[in-house]
Amino acid sequence: MRFNSFLDSVVKIKHLELLGELSHAKMSPPYRLELAKKMKEKAKSAKKAGVMALFYPNAHLQTNLVLILRKTYKGVHSAQVGFPGGKFEDDDKDLMTTAIRETEEEVGISSSRVNIIKPMSPLYIPPSNYIVHPFLGVMSDTPQFYKQEEEVEDIIEVALYDFLDESNVLTTKVPTSYNVEVEVPAFNLNNHIVWGATAMMLSELKDMLKQVL
């Protein structure tokens, strides 16, 4: 879809109700509900993070979404695909500020070029004890990305039509933090398997986009 047409339509999302758990459940790992119950008390003191679902025109003026591949490190989200974003810092005015700041740091986009369309449903992530607040944003010009070498392995530019294509939703086996492989729903985007919390947030984003495009 050409980006100008996308922009004309995506602003309608402002007036939609968030779908939250209804959308999240479609891409939820089977063990998530049980784990969330076990973490119920700990979740009350969960850390907060802000992430960005950022759409932009590519060089051919078609609509893309940017994701990142995280570096391999000792942590629960090592080498996984996610949105640009990160943890709330004391200097941040709010979580939207966090999402914009972290996007600038991780993929090199000036915060002044990002227009926030709508906050999406927050999502609790039991393995890391974070509540993640995603924001839908757009920028009107074609970006030149610069990855943050310390944290970002690769920048993934996903075409809107690939993201919305139902054939890119699948079930796959992934290793969990308990050293057991489980079958989970996932997206196959640019030959990257996207599952877990990011897939759940993408599911809400996709369901909202399909109401307005």
C-alpha positions as a LaTeX table, in Angstrom:
\begin{tabular}{lrrr}
\hline
Residue & $x$ (\AA) & $y$ (\AA) & $z$ (\AA) \\
\hline
Met1 & 0.00 & 0.00 & 0.00 \\
Arg2 & 1.28 & 3.44 & $-0.90$ \\
Phe3 & 2.16 & 5.41 & 2.18 \\
Asn4 & $-0.07$ & 8.38 & 1.42 \\
Ser5 & $-3.09$ & 6.08 & 1.31 \\
Phe6 & $-1.94$ & 4.39 & 4.50 \\
Leu7 & $-1.68$ & 7.74 & 6.29 \\
Asp8 & $-5.18$ & 8.73 & 5.22 \\
Ser9 & $-6.56$ & 5.50 & 6.70 \\
Val10 & $-4.42$ & 4.87 & 9.78 \\
Val11 & $-5.60$ & 8.04 & 11.57 \\
Lys12 & $-9.02$ & 6.36 & 11.91 \\
Ile13 & $-7.44$ & 4.03 & 14.47 \\
Lys14 & $-7.57$ & 6.92 & 16.95 \\
His15 & $-11.32$ & 6.34 & 17.24 \\
Leu16 & $-11.20$ & 2.54 & 17.63 \\
Glu17 & $-11.47$ & 0.74 & 20.93 \\
Leu18 & $-8.40$ & $-1.25$ & 21.89 \\
Leu19 & $-8.77$ & $-5.00$ & 21.42 \\
Gly20 & $-6.29$ & $-6.04$ & 24.11 \\
Glu21 & $-6.63$ & $-9.62$ & 25.28 \\
Leu22 & $-8.88$ & $-10.64$ & 22.38 \\
Ser23 & $-6.06$ & $-9.93$ & 19.94 \\
His24 & $-3.24$ & $-10.95$ & 22.26 \\
Ala25 & $-4.77$ & $-14.40$ & 22.81 \\
Lys26 & $-4.46$ & $-15.28$ & 19.12 \\
Met27 & $-0.66$ & $-15.25$ & 19.37 \\
Ser28 & $-0.22$ & $-16.19$ & 23.02 \\
Pro29 & 2.15 & $-19.05$ & 23.92 \\
Pro30 & 0.22 & $-21.91$ & 25.56 \\
Tyr31 & 2.03 & $-21.59$ & 28.88 \\
Arg32 & 1.52 & $-17.83$ & 29.25 \\
Leu33 & $-1.70$ & $-17.86$ & 31.28 \\
Glu34 & $-0.31$ & $-20.29$ & 33.83 \\
Leu35 & 2.91 & $-18.31$ & 34.15 \\
Ala36 & 1.03 & $-15.03$ & 34.55 \\
Lys37 & $-1.02$ & $-16.53$ & 37.41 \\
Lys38 & 2.16 & $-17.63$ & 39.19 \\
Met39 & 3.61 & $-14.13$ & 38.77 \\
Lys40 & 0.46 & $-12.30$ & 39.91 \\
Glu41 & 1.99 & $-10.87$ & 43.08 \\
Lys42 & 5.33 & $-10.05$ & 41.51 \\
Ala43 & 3.55 & $-8.32$ & 38.62 \\
Lys44 & 2.33 & $-5.63$ & 41.02 \\
Ser45 & 5.88 & $-4.27$ & 41.14 \\
Ala46 & 6.69 & $-4.91$ & 37.47 \\
Lys47 & 9.08 & $-2.59$ & 35.67 \\
Lys48 & 7.72 & $-0.53$ & 32.78 \\
Ala49 & 8.84 & $-0.19$ & 29.17 \\
Gly50 & 7.72 & 1.70 & 26.09 \\
Val51 & 8.04 & 0.38 & 22.53 \\
Met52 & 7.20 & 1.75 & 19.10 \\
Ala53 & 5.34 & 0.24 & 16.16 \\
Leu54 & 6.67 & 2.71 & 13.60 \\
Phe55 & 5.39 & 2.89 & 10.01 \\
Tyr56 & 7.11 & 4.89 & 7.27 \\
Pro57 & 7.45 & 5.13 & 3.47 \\
Asn58 & 10.23 & 3.11 & 1.89 \\
Ala59 & 12.24 & 4.34 & $-1.10$ \\
His60 & 9.35 & 3.34 & $-3.42$ \\
Leu61 & 6.81 & 5.17 & $-1.20$ \\
Gln62 & 5.26 & 1.89 & $-0.08$ \\
Thr63 & 4.44 & 1.34 & 3.60 \\
Asn64 & 6.90 & $-0.42$ & 5.89 \\
Leu65 & 7.09 & $-1.30$ & 9.59 \\
Val66 & 10.44 & $-1.37$ & 11.40 \\
Leu67 & 11.41 & $-4.14$ & 13.82 \\
Ile68 & 14.77 & $-4.98$ & 15.36 \\
Leu69 & 16.72 & $-8.17$ & 16.00 \\
Arg70 & 18.26 & $-7.96$ & 19.44 \\
Lys71 & 21.83 & $-8.97$ & 20.16 \\
Thr72 & 22.63 & $-12.31$ & 21.76 \\
Tyr73 & 23.09 & $-11.77$ & 25.48 \\
Lys74 & 22.36 & $-13.39$ & 28.84 \\
Gly75 & 18.68 & $-12.59$ & 29.11 \\
Val76 & 15.19 & $-13.84$ & 28.31 \\
His77 & 14.85 & $-11.81$ & 25.09 \\
Ser78 & 18.28 & $-12.64$ & 23.66 \\
Ala79 & 18.41 & $-12.83$ & 19.83 \\
Gln80 & 14.67 & $-12.19$ & 19.51 \\
Val81 & 12.80 & $-9.89$ & 17.15 \\
Gly82 & 10.99 & $-6.99$ & 18.78 \\
Phe83 & 9.90 & $-3.40$ & 18.44 \\
Pro84 & 12.43 & $-0.66$ & 19.06 \\
Gly85 & 11.98 & 0.47 & 22.64 \\
Gly86 & 13.15 & $-0.05$ & 26.18 \\
Lys87 & 12.69 & 0.57 & 29.86 \\
Phe88 & 11.21 & 3.67 & 31.42 \\
Glu89 & 13.84 & 6.01 & 32.87 \\
Asp90 & 13.30 & 8.49 & 35.70 \\
Asp91 & 13.98 & 11.39 & 33.32 \\
Asp92 & 11.18 & 10.30 & 30.95 \\
Lys93 & 8.05 & 12.42 & 31.14 \\
Asp94 & 5.87 & 9.39 & 30.40 \\
Leu95 & 5.97 & 6.05 & 28.57 \\
Met96 & 5.35 & 7.66 & 25.21 \\
Thr97 & 8.53 & 9.65 & 25.80 \\
Thr98 & 10.27 & 6.37 & 26.62 \\
Ala99 & 9.14 & 4.76 & 23.37 \\
Ile100 & 10.21 & 7.74 & 21.26 \\
Arg101 & 13.56 & 8.14 & 23.04 \\
Glu102 & 14.42 & 4.46 & 22.80 \\
Thr103 & 13.44 & 4.34 & 19.12 \\
Glu104 & 15.80 & 7.23 & 18.45 \\
Glu105 & 18.59 & 5.47 & 20.34 \\
Glu106 & 18.11 & 2.02 & 18.78 \\
Val107 & 17.41 & 2.82 & 15.12 \\
Gly108 & 18.65 & 6.40 & 14.78 \\
Ile109 & 15.35 & 8.18 & 14.08 \\
Ser110 & 15.04 & 11.74 & 15.35 \\
Ser111 & 12.20 & 12.03 & 17.84 \\
Ser112 & 10.96 & 15.18 & 16.10 \\
Arg113 & 10.06 & 13.12 & 13.01 \\
Val114 & 7.74 & 10.70 & 14.81 \\
Asn115 & 4.01 & 11.32 & 15.13 \\
Ile116 & 2.17 & 9.14 & 17.64 \\
Ile117 & $-1.22$ & 7.94 & 16.38 \\
Lys118 & $-2.39$ & 5.91 & 19.39 \\
Pro119 & $-1.18$ & 4.02 & 22.46 \\
Met120 & $-2.01$ & 0.32 & 22.23 \\
Ser121 & $-2.85$ & $-2.13$ & 25.00 \\
Pro122 & $-0.12$ & $-2.69$ & 27.59 \\
Leu123 & 1.12 & $-6.26$ & 27.94 \\
Tyr124 & 2.65 & $-7.99$ & 30.94 \\
Ile125 & 5.69 & $-10.18$ & 30.20 \\
Pro126 & 6.16 & $-12.73$ & 33.00 \\
Pro127 & 9.72 & $-13.97$ & 32.21 \\
Ser128 & 11.21 & $-10.47$ & 32.52 \\
Asn129 & 8.54 & $-9.01$ & 34.87 \\
Tyr130 & 7.92 & $-6.00$ & 32.63 \\
Ile131 & 4.72 & $-4.28$ & 31.58 \\
Val132 & 5.29 & $-3.10$ & 28.02 \\
His133 & 3.36 & $-0.15$ & 26.62 \\
Pro134 & 3.34 & $-0.12$ & 22.79 \\
Phe135 & 2.63 & 2.99 & 20.73 \\
Leu136 & 1.58 & 3.22 & 17.09 \\
Gly137 & 3.63 & 5.89 & 15.33 \\
Val138 & 4.29 & 7.15 & 11.82 \\
Met139 & 6.90 & 9.26 & 10.08 \\
Ser140 & 6.19 & 10.90 & 6.77 \\
Asp141 & 9.62 & 10.70 & 5.13 \\
Thr142 & 11.86 & 7.77 & 4.21 \\
Pro143 & 14.29 & 7.16 & 7.08 \\
Gln144 & 17.97 & 6.35 & 7.07 \\
Phe145 & 18.32 & 3.87 & 9.92 \\
Tyr146 & 21.40 & 3.66 & 12.14 \\
Lys147 & 21.40 & 0.72 & 14.52 \\
Gln148 & 22.63 & 0.93 & 18.08 \\
Glu149 & 25.60 & $-1.43$ & 17.92 \\
Glu150 & 25.51 & $-2.39$ & 21.61 \\
Glu151 & 21.95 & $-3.74$ & 21.58 \\
Val152 & 20.73 & $-4.16$ & 18.00 \\
Glu153 & 21.96 & $-6.97$ & 15.76 \\
Asp154 & 19.89 & $-5.98$ & 12.73 \\
Ile155 & 17.14 & $-3.64$ & 11.60 \\
Ile156 & 14.22 & $-5.43$ & 9.92 \\
Glu157 & 12.08 & $-3.49$ & 7.44 \\
Val158 & 8.76 & $-5.30$ & 6.97 \\
Ala159 & 6.41 & $-4.47$ & 4.11 \\
Leu160 & 2.87 & $-3.75$ & 5.27 \\
Tyr161 & 1.40 & $-6.29$ & 2.83 \\
Asp162 & 3.66 & $-9.02$ & 4.27 \\
Phe163 & 2.64 & $-8.15$ & 7.80 \\
Leu164 & $-1.07$ & $-8.33$ & 6.92 \\
Asp165 & $-0.69$ & $-11.53$ & 4.86 \\
Glu166 & $-2.38$ & $-14.39$ & 6.73 \\
Ser167 & $-0.03$ & $-16.91$ & 5.15 \\
Asn168 & 2.76 & $-15.44$ & 7.28 \\
Val169 & 1.09 & $-16.66$ & 10.48 \\
Leu170 & 2.26 & $-20.11$ & 11.52 \\
Thr171 & 2.89 & $-22.45$ & 14.43 \\
Thr172 & 6.46 & $-23.32$ & 15.33 \\
Lys173 & 8.51 & $-24.87$ & 18.12 \\
Val174 & 10.67 & $-22.55$ & 20.23 \\
Pro175 & 12.89 & $-23.13$ & 23.28 \\
Thr176 & 11.60 & $-21.63$ & 26.52 \\
Ser177 & 13.47 & $-20.41$ & 29.57 \\
Tyr178 & 12.76 & $-23.84$ & 31.08 \\
Asn179 & 14.84 & $-25.61$ & 28.39 \\
Val180 & 11.73 & $-27.21$ & 26.92 \\
Glu181 & 10.51 & $-26.73$ & 23.37 \\
Val182 & 6.86 & $-25.75$ & 22.97 \\
Glu183 & 4.65 & $-25.04$ & 19.99 \\
Val184 & 3.67 & $-21.38$ & 19.72 \\
Pro185 & 1.84 & $-19.19$ & 17.21 \\
Ala186 & 4.20 & $-16.86$ & 15.37 \\
Phe187 & 4.68 & $-14.48$ & 12.46 \\
Asn188 & 7.19 & $-15.21$ & 9.71 \\
Leu189 & 8.42 & $-11.75$ & 8.72 \\
Asn190 & 11.41 & $-11.35$ & 6.40 \\
Asn191 & 12.39 & $-14.93$ & 7.30 \\
His192 & 12.45 & $-14.08$ & 11.01 \\
Ile193 & 10.19 & $-15.98$ & 13.41 \\
Val194 & 8.42 & $-13.48$ & 15.66 \\
Trp195 & 6.67 & $-14.95$ & 18.69 \\
Gly196 & 5.82 & $-14.26$ & 22.31 \\
Ala197 & 5.05 & $-10.74$ & 23.51 \\
Thr198 & 6.02 & $-9.06$ & 20.24 \\
Ala199 & 3.71 & $-11.35$ & 18.26 \\
Met200 & 0.89 & $-10.63$ & 20.72 \\
Met201 & 1.32 & $-6.88$ & 20.31 \\
Leu202 & 1.58 & $-7.28$ & 16.54 \\
Ser203 & $-1.69$ & $-9.18$ & 16.63 \\
Glu204 & $-3.54$ & $-6.23$ & 18.14 \\
Leu205 & $-1.87$ & $-3.87$ & 15.67 \\
Lys206 & $-2.86$ & $-6.10$ & 12.76 \\
Asp207 & $-6.47$ & $-6.43$ & 13.93 \\
Met208 & $-6.82$ & $-2.66$ & 14.25 \\
Leu209 & $-5.23$ & $-1.99$ & 10.86 \\
Lys210 & $-7.60$ & $-4.43$ & 9.18 \\
Gln211 & $-10.53$ & $-2.38$ & 10.46 \\
Val212 & $-9.37$ & 0.79 & 8.73 \\
Leu213 & $-7.39$ & $-0.25$ & 5.62 \\
\hline
\end{tabular}
